[in-house]
Amino acid sequence: MGTACRSYLSWEVKRTLGRSVRFVDLANDVNGHMPSYVVQRLIEALNRHRIAVNGARILLLGLAYKRNSGDCRASPALRVAHLLQGLGATVSAVDAHVEPERVPAAVALVDLDEARVAAADLVVLLTDHDSVDYDLLAGATLVFDTRNRLRFGRVERL
């Protein structure tokens, strides 16, 4: 959930019940730390393949907050991209739903094709849009699936 959604949910629960609910607060905390956790898992996956994150070419599939949407406001994918760039990775992204002016300046918005997949050190599925040809990922060096969508061999899952 985005920050605004988490704040609204917490506010609504407190307004309705007159108190905070620990479960909601814990869920907010877990969701807030998920981008950092995903990046840590990506670093570990790269390390297992003897690839340093600094200088790695990382292709993100999906920047939108949810499937088949172009809305990337409060999307955890943007935080993942920012964290990876901070570690020295070259980050590009595929998301036909998101308008180019919404994509962070340091992230190259690209089309998905076999050559781009083959050139990436790591392909990360962050938003599982239905319009993506996932068969193209079969030729990737390393794929990390955060949505549990991919059903072929060499895929690491969240």
C-alpha positions in Angstrom: 0.0 0.0 0.0 1.1 3.5 -0.6 1.7 5.9 2.2 -1.5 7.8 1.7 -3.5 4.5 1.7 -1.7 3.3 4.9 -2.4 6.6 6.6 -6.0 6.6 5.6 -6.5 3.0 6.7 -4.9 3.8 10.1 -7.0 6.9 10.4 -10.2 5.2 9.5 -9.6 2.3 11.9 -8.8 4.7 14.7 -11.8 6.9 13.9 -14.2 3.9 13.7 -12.9 2.0 16.7 -11.6 4.9 18.8 -8.1 3.3 19.0 -5.3 2.0 16.8 -5.2 -1.7 15.9 -1.8 -3.3 16.2 -2.4 -5.6 13.2 -2.9 -2.6 10.9 0.2 -0.9 12.3 2.2 -4.1 11.7 0.9 -4.5 8.2 1.8 -0.9 7.4 5.3 -1.5 8.8 5.9 -4.6 6.7 4.6 -2.9 3.5 6.7 0.1 4.2 9.9 -2.0 4.4 9.1 -4.3 1.5 11.1 -2.3 -1.2 14.3 -2.5 1.0 13.7 -6.2 1.5 13.2 -6.8 -2.2 16.4 -5.0 -3.0 18.3 -7.1 -0.4 17.0 -10.2 -2.0 18.1 -8.9 -5.4 21.6 -8.2 -4.1 21.7 -11.8 -2.7 20.5 -13.2 -6.1 23.1 -11.3 -8.0 25.8 -12.3 -5.5 24.9 -16.0 -6.0 25.7 -15.4 -9.7 28.9 -13.5 -9.0 27.5 -10.3 -10.3 28.0 -7.0 -8.3 25.0 -4.8 -8.0 27.3 -1.8 -8.7 27.4 -1.7 -12.5 24.7 -4.4 -12.9 22.2 -3.8 -15.7 18.8 -4.3 -14.2 15.5 -4.4 -16.1 12.4 -3.8 -14.1 9.1 -5.1 -15.4 6.3 -2.8 -14.2 6.5 0.5 -12.4 2.7 0.9 -11.8 1.2 0.5 -8.3 -1.0 -2.3 -9.5 -1.6 -4.6 -12.5 -2.9 -3.1 -15.7 -2.8 0.4 -14.3 -0.7 3.4 -15.3 -0.8 4.9 -11.9 2.7 4.8 -10.3 2.0 7.2 -7.5 3.2 5.6 -4.2 4.4 2.5 -6.2 6.9 0.5 -4.3 8.6 -0.2 -7.7 9.8 3.4 -7.8 11.5 3.0 -4.4 13.1 -0.3 -5.6 14.4 1.6 -8.7 15.8 4.4 -6.5 17.5 2.0 -4.1 19.1 0.0 -6.9 20.4 3.2 -8.5 21.8 4.3 -5.2 23.8 1.1 -5.2 25.3 1.8 -8.6 23.0 -0.3 -10.8 21.9 0.9 -14.3 18.2 0.6 -14.1 15.7 0.5 -17.0 12.1 -0.3 -16.9 9.3 -1.7 -19.1 5.8 -0.4 -18.4 3.6 0.5 -21.4 0.9 1.7 -19.0 2.9 4.4 -17.2 3.3 7.7 -19.0 7.0 8.6 -19.6 6.9 11.9 -17.7 5.9 9.9 -14.6 9.1 7.8 -14.7 12.0 8.9 -12.6 14.6 10.7 -14.8 17.4 8.2 -14.0 15.3 5.3 -15.1 15.2 4.5 -18.9 11.8 3.5 -20.0 12.3 0.9 -22.7 10.4 -1.7 -24.8 10.6 -5.4 -23.9 12.4 -7.5 -26.5 14.8 -10.5 -26.6 17.9 -8.3 -27.0 17.1 -6.2 -24.0 16.3 -9.3 -21.9 19.6 -10.9 -22.9 21.6 -7.8 -22.1 20.2 -7.5 -18.6 22.1 -9.0 -15.7 18.8 -9.3 -13.8 15.2 -8.9 -14.8 12.8 -8.1 -12.0 9.0 -8.6 -12.3 7.5 -5.9 -10.0 4.1 -5.3 -11.6 2.5 -8.2 -13.6 0.7 -6.5 -16.4 -1.3 -8.8 -18.6 0.0 -7.2 -21.8 3.7 -8.3 -21.2 5.0 -11.2 -23.2 6.6 -13.2 -20.4 7.9 -15.9 -22.8 10.6 -13.4 -23.7 12.1 -13.8 -20.2 13.1 -17.4 -20.9 16.4 -16.1 -22.4 17.3 -14.0 -19.3 20.5 -14.6 -17.3 18.6 -14.2 -14.0 14.9 -13.4 -13.3 13.4 -12.4 -9.9 9.6 -12.7 -9.7 7.9 -10.7 -6.9 4.4 -11.5 -8.2 4.7 -15.4 -8.5 3.6 -15.1 -12.1 6.3 -16.9 -14.0 6.3 -20.6 -14.5 9.6 -21.5 -16.1 12.9 -22.8 -14.8 15.6 -20.3 -13.6 13.3 -17.9 -11.7 13.9 -16.8 -8.2 10.7 -15.8 -6.3 10.0 -13.5 -3.4 
